[in-house]
Amino acid sequence: MRFGKKGKLSPHYVGSYKILRQIGTVVYELELPNELPLVHPVFHVSLFKKCVGDLTSIVPKEVLGVKENIDYEEVPVEILERKVKKLRNKEVSSVKVLWRN
């Protein structure tokens, strides 16, 4: 069980936490929140991911003008090739299309 969730959709990395002390050459103790009481606070360096330390370098997406719904419709322009592949019990048709964004 990983961070309170079971299964392959459980998060592999959770948050950024303060390092309390270095225990060995490659082992560190972290300051974990109270929501993770069953997680041992000592971790190997290989489990860490690099975190951006300077908060001013993080740009919010509202400033960039990124919209939540970034959908666009692709319109086929021309059918280039048609194939029908015969398998044992069924036929599978495939079409190669030239797309335009």
C-alpha positions as semicolon CSV with decimal commas, in nm:
position;residue;x (nm);y (nm);z (nm)
1;M;0,000;0,000;0,000
2;R;0,149;0,330;-0,108
3;F;0,049;0,657;0,066
4;G;-0,293;0,532;0,173
5;K;-0,405;0,410;-0,172
6;K;-0,388;0,063;-0,313
7;G;-0,337;-0,030;-0,678
8;K;-0,149;0,085;-0,982
9;L;-0,309;0,431;-0,984
10;S;-0,161;0,522;-0,646
11;P;0,076;0,821;-0,654
12;H;0,446;0,737;-0,673
13;Y;0,565;1,078;-0,555
14;V;0,385;1,292;-0,298
15;G;0,465;1,655;-0,221
16;S;0,791;1,824;-0,133
17;Y;0,903;1,795;0,227
18;K;1,176;1,951;0,438
19;I;1,486;1,742;0,511
20;L;1,536;1,723;0,888
21;R;1,875;1,552;0,898
22;Q;2,116;1,336;0,704
23;I;2,142;0,990;0,863
24;G;2,399;0,828;0,633
25;T;2,577;0,917;0,312
26;V;2,264;0,848;0,103
27;V;1,985;0,834;0,367
28;Y;1,777;1,132;0,485
29;E;1,499;1,189;0,736
30;L;1,209;1,401;0,613
31;E;0,951;1,610;0,795
32;L;0,626;1,439;0,693
33;P;0,276;1,581;0,763
34;N;0,036;1,426;1,015
35;E;-0,175;1,283;0,730
36;L;0,098;1,022;0,668
37;P;0,140;0,859;1,010
38;L;0,213;0,509;0,875
39;V;0,492;0,620;0,637
40;H;0,844;0,585;0,776
41;P;1,021;0,925;0,755
42;V;1,363;0,788;0,647
43;F;1,427;0,763;0,269
44;H;1,711;0,671;0,034
45;V;1,835;0,939;-0,206
46;S;1,726;0,733;-0,510
47;L;1,361;0,788;-0,409
48;F;1,390;1,167;-0,430
49;K;1,293;1,378;-0,729
50;K;1,439;1,720;-0,795
51;C;1,213;2,003;-0,677
52;V;1,213;2,362;-0,799
53;G;1,336;2,555;-0,496
54;D;1,271;2,910;-0,614
55;L;0,896;2,980;-0,596
56;T;0,933;3,292;-0,812
57;S;1,036;3,075;-1,108
58;I;0,701;2,893;-1,105
59;V;0,466;3,070;-1,344
60;P;0,089;3,019;-1,287
61;K;-0,102;2,897;-1,590
62;E;-0,346;3,191;-1,570
63;V;-0,061;3,428;-1,661
64;L;0,030;3,218;-1,964
65;G;-0,328;3,225;-2,091
66;V;-0,370;2,847;-2,096
67;K;-0,734;2,744;-2,109
68;E;-0,870;2,437;-1,931
69;N;-1,036;2,300;-2,243
70;I;-0,775;2,292;-2,521
71;D;-0,965;2,086;-2,776
72;Y;-0,945;2,118;-3,150
73;E;-1,114;1,932;-3,427
74;E;-0,913;1,747;-3,690
75;V;-1,070;1,735;-4,033
76;P;-0,969;1,465;-4,283
77;V;-0,858;1,614;-4,614
78;E;-0,800;1,313;-4,835
79;I;-0,818;0,934;-4,812
80;L;-0,479;0,806;-4,926
81;E;-0,522;0,429;-4,896
82;R;-0,777;0,163;-4,795
83;K;-0,696;-0,192;-4,688
84;V;-0,900;-0,486;-4,568
85;K;-0,696;-0,744;-4,379
86;K;-0,850;-1,090;-4,346
87;L;-0,788;-1,271;-4,020
88;R;-0,916;-1,616;-3,922
89;N;-1,262;-1,515;-3,808
90;K;-1,302;-1,153;-3,913
91;E;-1,197;-0,879;-4,151
92;V;-1,025;-0,561;-4,029
93;S;-1,040;-0,253;-4,247
94;S;-0,784;0,028;-4,220
95;V;-0,778;0,368;-4,382
96;K;-0,478;0,599;-4,427
97;V;-0,595;0,962;-4,421
98;L;-0,425;1,295;-4,478
99;W;-0,532;1,518;-4,182
100;R;-0,558;1,893;-4,152
101;N;-0,560;2,073;-3,814
